[in-house]
Amino acid sequence: MNDWIDIGTLSDIPLRGARTVQLEGEKEIAVFRTGDDRVFALVNECPHKKGPLSQGIVHGHAVSCPLHNWNIALASGEAQGEDKGCTPTIAVKQEGGRILLAHPQSLQVAA
């Protein structure tokens, strides 16, 4: 069972944008809102050169790294196309108008 952390409301995240969350003792987390109001959370580092994904462009259900334009799938954290690598994902859900993150102890890396 996950410990859920309330980080705010959907309107706290810009449409097709991101905000970051810093939890004590953990890596910075980027929380993304897509054009269809889905919410995803990843560790805020591109697997290539550790670029801040929260500063990238959200398109569909992916984000482009601002450093080298790698496309990262928001659902899996995996680099798309010929690029290789994966960014850990964090479970996220919307409940009662609030956005909840799973405690980072449950970081997931796609196999």
C-alpha positions in Angstrom: 0.0 0.0 0.0 1.3 3.5 -0.9 1.6 6.4 1.4 0.0 9.3 -0.6 1.2 12.9 -0.4 -1.1 15.7 -1.3 0.7 18.2 -3.5 -2.2 20.5 -4.6 -4.8 20.8 -7.2 -4.8 20.3 -11.0 -5.0 24.1 -11.5 -1.7 24.4 -9.7 0.0 22.9 -12.7 -0.1 24.8 -16.0 -1.8 23.1 -18.9 0.8 21.2 -21.0 3.4 22.2 -18.3 5.0 21.0 -15.1 5.8 22.0 -11.5 8.4 20.5 -9.3 8.1 19.0 -5.8 11.0 18.5 -3.4 10.4 15.9 -0.7 12.8 15.7 2.1 15.7 13.3 1.4 14.5 12.6 -2.2 15.3 13.6 -5.7 13.3 16.5 -7.1 10.0 15.3 -8.8 8.5 16.8 -11.9 4.7 16.7 -12.0 3.3 17.1 -15.5 -0.2 18.1 -16.7 -1.1 17.1 -20.3 -3.5 18.8 -22.7 -6.2 16.2 -21.7 -5.7 17.0 -18.0 -3.9 13.7 -17.2 -1.2 14.0 -14.5 2.2 12.1 -14.5 5.2 12.3 -12.2 8.8 11.5 -12.9 12.2 12.1 -11.3 13.2 15.5 -12.7 16.2 14.2 -14.6 16.6 13.1 -18.2 18.3 9.7 -18.4 20.8 11.2 -21.0 22.5 14.2 -19.4 20.3 14.7 -16.3 18.5 17.7 -17.9 15.6 19.2 -15.9 12.5 17.6 -17.6 10.2 20.0 -15.8 11.6 22.7 -18.1 10.8 20.7 -21.3 7.9 21.0 -23.6 5.0 18.7 -22.9 3.4 17.2 -26.1 0.8 14.5 -26.0 1.9 12.2 -23.2 5.6 12.9 -23.6 8.1 15.6 -22.6 11.1 16.8 -24.5 14.3 17.3 -22.6 15.3 21.0 -22.7 19.0 20.1 -23.2 19.1 17.6 -26.1 15.4 17.2 -27.1 15.1 13.6 -26.1 11.4 12.6 -25.9 10.5 10.9 -22.6 7.2 9.0 -22.3 5.4 10.4 -19.2 3.6 7.1 -18.3 6.8 4.9 -18.4 9.7 7.3 -18.1 11.3 5.6 -21.2 13.2 7.5 -23.9 11.3 7.3 -27.2 12.6 6.5 -30.7 16.2 5.4 -31.0 17.2 7.0 -27.7 17.9 4.7 -24.7 17.3 5.2 -21.0 14.6 5.5 -18.5 13.6 8.0 -15.8 11.9 6.6 -12.7 8.2 7.3 -12.5 6.2 8.0 -9.4 2.5 6.9 -9.0 0.1 9.8 -9.1 -3.7 10.0 -8.8 -6.4 12.6 -8.6 -8.9 12.3 -5.8 -11.5 14.9 -4.7 -9.9 17.6 -6.8 -6.5 17.0 -5.3 -3.3 15.6 -6.8 -1.7 12.8 -4.7 1.8 11.4 -5.2 2.9 8.0 -4.0 5.7 8.1 -1.4 8.9 8.1 -3.4 9.9 4.8 -1.8 7.7 3.3 -4.6 9.8 4.7 -7.5 9.3 2.6 -10.6 11.7 2.0 -13.4 10.3 0.4 -16.5 12.0 -3.0 -17.4 
